[in-house]
Amino acid sequence: MRSLRVKVRPNAREQRLEPDAEGGWVARVKAPPVGGRANAELVKLIAREFGLRPRQVRIRHGGSGRTKLVDIDD
């Protein structure tokens, strides 16, 4: 299991995941941060980028904030 530190930017024009200068990741998602929609989109984005199933990606910490700790099973 691996952990990623991810800064989420909701309401983006396009979805993408890119490394940041501090060793973490920046995720831009189209969904607004309402009702967990941005979190669900983040899980799908990370799964797609790392070639995993969405059930292999879990938000461990920061579910209601912009900075999240995400666990992935690879």
CYANA upper distance limits for C-alpha pairs under 8 A (distance plus 0.5 A):
  1 MET  CA     71 ASP  CA      7.13
  1 MET  CA     72 ILE  CA      6.22
  1 MET  CA     73 ASP  CA      5.16
  1 MET  CA     74 ASP  CA      6.86
  2 ARG  CA     71 ASP  CA      6.17
  2 ARG  CA     72 ILE  CA      5.85
  2 ARG  CA     73 ASP  CA      7.01
  2 ARG  CA     74 ASP  CA      8.00
  3 SER  CA     69 LEU  CA      7.09
  3 SER  CA     70 VAL  CA      6.01
  3 SER  CA     71 ASP  CA      4.94
  3 SER  CA     72 ILE  CA      6.78
  4 LEU  CA     24 GLY  CA      7.07
  4 LEU  CA     25 TRP  CA      7.81
  4 LEU  CA     69 LEU  CA      6.23
  4 LEU  CA     70 VAL  CA      5.65
  4 LEU  CA     71 ASP  CA      6.91
  4 LEU  CA     72 ILE  CA      8.34
  5 ARG  CA     24 GLY  CA      5.56
  5 ARG  CA     25 TRP  CA      6.70
  5 ARG  CA     67 THR  CA      7.59
  5 ARG  CA     68 LYS  CA      6.35
  5 ARG  CA     69 LEU  CA      5.28
  5 ARG  CA     70 VAL  CA      6.91
  6 VAL  CA     24 GLY  CA      6.48
  6 VAL  CA     25 TRP  CA      5.20
  6 VAL  CA     26 VAL  CA      6.08
  6 VAL  CA     27 ALA  CA      7.15
  6 VAL  CA     67 THR  CA      6.19
  6 VAL  CA     68 LYS  CA      5.72
  6 VAL  CA     69 LEU  CA      6.83
  6 VAL  CA     70 VAL  CA      7.64
  7 LYS  CA     24 GLY  CA      8.36
  7 LYS  CA     25 TRP  CA      6.77
  7 LYS  CA     26 VAL  CA      5.31
  7 LYS  CA     27 ALA  CA      6.62
  7 LYS  CA     66 ARG  CA      6.11
  7 LYS  CA     67 THR  CA      4.96
  7 LYS  CA     68 LYS  CA      6.88
  8 VAL  CA     26 VAL  CA      6.49
  8 VAL  CA     27 ALA  CA      5.36
  8 VAL  CA     28 ARG  CA      6.52
  8 VAL  CA     29 VAL  CA      7.82
  8 VAL  CA     42 LEU  CA      8.38
  8 VAL  CA     66 ARG  CA      5.61
  8 VAL  CA     67 THR  CA      6.82
  8 VAL  CA     68 LYS  CA      8.14
  9 ARG  CA     26 VAL  CA      7.90
  9 ARG  CA     27 ALA  CA      6.57
  9 ARG  CA     28 ARG  CA      5.27
  9 ARG  CA     29 VAL  CA      6.76
  9 ARG  CA     66 ARG  CA      7.66
 10 PRO  CA     28 ARG  CA      6.55
 10 PRO  CA     29 VAL  CA      5.54
 10 PRO  CA     30 LYS  CA      6.41
 10 PRO  CA     31 ALA  CA      6.41
 10 PRO  CA     32 PRO  CA      5.94
 10 PRO  CA     33 PRO  CA      6.71
 10 PRO  CA     38 ALA  CA      6.91
 11 ASN  CA     28 ARG  CA      8.25
 11 ASN  CA     29 VAL  CA      6.71
 11 ASN  CA     30 LYS  CA      5.12
 11 ASN  CA     31 ALA  CA      5.93
 11 ASN  CA     32 PRO  CA      5.67
 11 ASN  CA     33 PRO  CA      8.38
 12 ALA  CA     28 ARG  CA      6.16
 12 ALA  CA     29 VAL  CA      5.93
 12 ALA  CA     30 LYS  CA      5.19
 12 ALA  CA     31 ALA  CA      8.09
 13 ARG  CA     29 VAL  CA      8.30
 13 ARG  CA     30 LYS  CA      6.53
 14 GLU  CA     28 ARG  CA      7.39
 14 GLU  CA     29 VAL  CA      7.17
 14 GLU  CA     30 LYS  CA      6.65
 15 GLN  CA     27 ALA  CA      7.89
 15 GLN  CA     28 ARG  CA      5.61
 15 GLN  CA     29 VAL  CA      5.20
 15 GLN  CA     30 LYS  CA      6.58
 15 GLN  CA     45 LEU  CA      8.12
 16 ARG  CA     27 ALA  CA      6.34
 16 ARG  CA     28 ARG  CA      5.79
 16 ARG  CA     29 VAL  CA      7.42
 16 ARG  CA     45 LEU  CA      7.91
 17 LEU  CA     25 TRP  CA      7.28
 17 LEU  CA     26 VAL  CA      6.29
 17 LEU  CA     27 ALA  CA      4.98
 17 LEU  CA     28 ARG  CA      6.92
 17 LEU  CA     45 LEU  CA      7.90
 17 LEU  CA     46 ILE  CA      7.90
 17 LEU  CA     49 GLU  CA      8.02
 18 GLU  CA     25 TRP  CA      6.11
 18 GLU  CA     26 VAL  CA      5.89
 18 GLU  CA     27 ALA  CA      7.06
 19 PRO  CA     23 GLY  CA      7.26
 19 PRO  CA     24 GLY  CA      6.37
 19 PRO  CA     25 TRP  CA      4.79
 19 PRO  CA     26 VAL  CA      6.54
 20 ASP  CA     24 GLY  CA      6.00
 20 ASP  CA     25 TRP  CA      5.72
 20 ASP  CA     26 VAL  CA      6.61
 27 ALA  CA     42 LEU  CA      7.68
 29 VAL  CA     38 ALA  CA      7.08
 29 VAL  CA     41 GLU  CA      7.13
 29 VAL  CA     42 LEU  CA      7.17
 30 LYS  CA     38 ALA  CA      8.02
 30 LYS  CA     41 GLU  CA      8.48
 31 ALA  CA     37 ARG  CA      6.47
 31 ALA  CA     38 ALA  CA      5.44
 31 ALA  CA     41 GLU  CA      7.43
 32 PRO  CA     37 ARG  CA      7.10
 32 PRO  CA     38 ALA  CA      6.22
 33 PRO  CA     37 ARG  CA      6.73
 33 PRO  CA     38 ALA  CA      5.56
 33 PRO  CA     39 ASN  CA      8.11
 34 VAL  CA     38 ALA  CA      7.59
 36 GLY  CA     40 ALA  CA      6.75
 37 ARG  CA     41 GLU  CA      6.71
 38 ALA  CA     42 LEU  CA      6.54
 39 ASN  CA     43 VAL  CA      6.79
 39 ASN  CA     63 GLY  CA      7.70
 40 ALA  CA     44 LYS  CA      6.95
 41 GLU  CA     45 LEU  CA      6.59
 42 LEU  CA     46 ILE  CA      6.64
 43 VAL  CA     47 ALA  CA      6.61
 43 VAL  CA     54 PRO  CA      6.57
 43 VAL  CA     57 VAL  CA      6.49
 43 VAL  CA     58 ARG  CA      7.59
 43 VAL  CA     59 ILE  CA      8.29
 44 LYS  CA     48 ARG  CA      6.61
 44 LYS  CA     54 PRO  CA      6.08
 45 LEU  CA     49 GLU  CA      6.67
 46 ILE  CA     50 PHE  CA      6.62
 46 ILE  CA     52 LEU  CA      8.48
 46 ILE  CA     54 PRO  CA      8.49
 46 ILE  CA     57 VAL  CA      7.85
 47 ALA  CA     51 GLY  CA      6.30
 47 ALA  CA     52 LEU  CA      5.07
 47 ALA  CA     53 ARG  CA      6.06
 47 ALA  CA     54 PRO  CA      5.75
 47 ALA  CA     56 GLN  CA      7.89
 47 ALA  CA     57 VAL  CA      6.96
 48 ARG  CA     52 LEU  CA      6.70
 48 ARG  CA     53 ARG  CA      8.03
 48 ARG  CA     54 PRO  CA      8.49
 52 LEU  CA     56 GLN  CA      6.91
 52 LEU  CA     57 VAL  CA      8.32
 52 LEU  CA     74 ASP  CA      7.81
 53 ARG  CA     57 VAL  CA      7.89
 56 GLN  CA     72 ILE  CA      6.18
 56 GLN  CA     73 ASP  CA      5.70
 56 GLN  CA     74 ASP  CA      8.09
 57 VAL  CA     70 VAL  CA      7.47
 57 VAL  CA     71 ASP  CA      6.34
 57 VAL  CA     72 ILE  CA      5.12
 57 VAL  CA     73 ASP  CA      7.18
 58 ARG  CA     70 VAL  CA      6.17
 58 ARG  CA     71 ASP  CA      5.72
 58 ARG  CA     72 ILE  CA      7.00
 59 ILE  CA     63 GLY  CA      7.06
 59 ILE  CA     68 LYS  CA      7.37
 59 ILE  CA     69 LEU  CA      6.60
 59 ILE  CA     70 VAL  CA      4.92
 59 ILE  CA     71 ASP  CA      6.76
 60 ARG  CA     68 LYS  CA      8.05
 60 ARG  CA     69 LEU  CA      6.09
 60 ARG  CA     70 VAL  CA      5.99
 60 ARG  CA     71 ASP  CA      6.86
 61 HIS  CA     68 LYS  CA      6.13
 61 HIS  CA     69 LEU  CA      5.53
 61 HIS  CA     70 VAL  CA      7.60
 62 GLY  CA     66 ARG  CA      7.62
 62 GLY  CA     67 THR  CA      6.56
 62 GLY  CA     68 LYS  CA      4.95
 62 GLY  CA     69 LEU  CA      6.94
 63 GLY  CA     68 LYS  CA      7.09
